[in-house]
Amino acid sequence: MNKAALQTKNCLGGIVIVVLLLAGRTAVAV
């Protein structure tokens, strides 16, 4: 795997984690 692909994968993984955390917080707040 080349470096660019690895960085893109890490970035997408980070975005997914943030979205899941925000969704969890919203569910708790409701």
Beta strands, then each sheet from edge to edge (+ up, - down):
end
